[in-house]
Amino acid sequence: MTKIIIKRVYKPEEKNDGYRVLVDKLWPRGFSKASLHCELWAKDIAPSTPLRQWYHQNKSEHWDEFSMRYIKELENSSAVEEFINSIRGKQIVTLLYASGNAAENHALVLRDFLERKLSE
């Protein structure tokens, strides 16, 4: 079974990161494409721009609704199946995100969603 971990993109790369995937819609500040050290930029499975912008208007009040809306986006996305196929069989997949909030960010929702899909 694939182990999915999440990590802030600004933390140093480690050998046990496995297959590193950037899961943000926007490229993180301060990194060139060569310096990030990720195997894939999966921007198609990141929250849509309208959803991301809506969430950022009031993060503290929108978190629960954001999570539900993001899951709906994932359930209706053709990119998700393609992504799952690309990580299936990998021992460790690290989802990289830029948000400064470790407790409430889309990578947490995505990890839980992917773990459910991979166990089906």
ABEGO torsion letter per residue (X at the ends): XBBBBBBBAABBBBAAAEBBBBABABBBBGBBAAAAGBABBBAAABBBAAAAAAAAABAAAAAAAAAAAAAAAAAABAAAAAAAAAABGBABBBBBBABABAABBAAAAAAAAAAAAAAX
